[in-house]
Amino acid sequence: MQRLYAFFRSHQPWVDGFWAVLLVLVSLTMAAAGPAGAPWDRSATVPLTLAMGVAMALRRRMPERMLMLATAAGVVQLLVGVPVFPADFALLLVIYSVAVSGTVRASRAALAVALLAAPMVQLRWPEERSTLLGNLVIMVFQTVPLAFAWLLGDARRTRSAYFAQLEERAARLERERESQAKIAVAAERARIARELHDVVAHNVSVMVVQADGAAYVMDTAPDQARKALETISVTGRQALAEMRRLLGVLRTGEQPESGEYVPQPDVAQIEELVEQCRGAGLTVDFKVEGSPRPLPSGVELTAYRIVQEALTNVRKHAGPDAGAGVRLVYFDDGLGLLVEDDGRGAPPELCAAGGADGHGQGLIGMRERVGMVGGTLDAGPLPGGGFRISALLPLRPAL
C-alpha cells in the first residue's frame, strides 16, 4: 500500500488524467444510452462533460481556474436543463483541491459553491412527489458531501501548514544550534588565546631576564649563573605544563593522562608568582588585606592572570630599577586587586591602543577577563610616573 500510495503521489497528473477520461467516457455512455425522448438537448452534455473532465484533470495545477470552469459549467447545466449526471462528480474533487491548495479567497468561494450547488439543483428539479420538508431533507443530504469535501480539504491545508511550520521551526533551531556552537567554539578559542598569551608572555619574559643575567655573570659569579639557569628550567617546565593543559582542550577523543595537566592557577599561587618575579630581579611588595577565603574558580583565575600580566608589563615597560606593589583586598562581596609600579610606564600610544604588551592585547585581555566575571577594571599611568591597574571582582556576577 505504501508503494502504491507513493506511486500515485509521484504521478498525480497522470492519475488525475486517467480518472478524468474515465469519468468523461462513463458520462457520455450514459447520455447516449438514455431514452430517445429526453426533455433536454443531448448535444449539450458533450461540452459540459468535457468541461468537467478538464476541471478534474487540472484541478491540482490550476485549482482557482478549474473552480471557475466547473462553476460555469454547472450554471450552464442549470440554464440548459441538463439534469445531474456522473460528470458532476468532478465538482466535488475541484472543491476539495481548492480548499487544499487554493488561495484563501478561492477557498471561501469553493465553500460558497459547495453550499449553494445542492439548493440550486433542488430548486431547478424539485421532487414533485415529495413535500416541502422532504425536498429540504434531500437538499441537505445533497449538500453534505460537497461541504464535507471542503472541510477535508481545509483540514489538510491546516495540517500541511502546521507541518511546514514545524519543519521551519526545526530548521531554525538547527541553525541557531549551529550558530551557538560556532560562538562557543570562538569563545573557547579566545579564552585559550588569552591563557596562552598570559603564560607565554610571563614565563618567557622571566626566562629572557634570567638568561641575560646568567650570561652577564657566567665568568664572575658561576653560582649565581647556575641559580639563574635553574630558574629558567623551572619556569620553562611550568610554562610547558600550563600550555599542555590549555592545548589539551583542543584534542577530540583523547583523555588526558594522569598528572599530564596542572590545575588552573588560583589566588593562593599569586604569592609564588611574586616570588618568581623577585627571583628574576624585580622588586615587588606584596600585601594581603582582609580575611582570605575560598573564591569562585573563575574569580581566582582572573585575579591570578591580572597580576601575572601586570607584573609582566612592569618588567617589559617600567624600565630598569623599577619596583612594583601588589595588594589583594578581601571584601564581603568581592576581591580587590591593585598593582602599581614606579617606573616610566608604557608608551602613551600603547595605552591608547588598549594594551601594554606591544601588540594591544594586554589590557584588552584583562578587560575581557574582568567582564566575564562581572567585575570592573581601571588602568592608566600615574601622575608622578608609573602605571596602575585596579580591578574589583565580585563574588557573584551581576544579573
Secondary structure as UniProt FT lines:
FT   HELIX           2..10
FT   HELIX           12..32
FT   TURN            36..37
FT   HELIX           42..44
FT   HELIX           45..57
FT   TURN            58..61
FT   HELIX           63..80
FT   HELIX           86..88
FT   HELIX           89..101
FT   HELIX           104..124
FT   TURN            128..129
FT   HELIX           132..217
FT   TURN            218..220
FT   HELIX           222..248
FT   TURN            249..250
FT   TURN            258..259
FT   HELIX           267..269
FT   HELIX           270..279
FT   TURN            280..281
FT   STRAND          283..289
FT   HELIX           297..317
FT   TURN            320..321
FT   STRAND          323..330
FT   STRAND          334..341
FT   HELIX           348..353
FT   HELIX           362..372
FT   TURN            373..374
FT   STRAND          376..381
FT   TURN            383..384
FT   STRAND          387..394
//
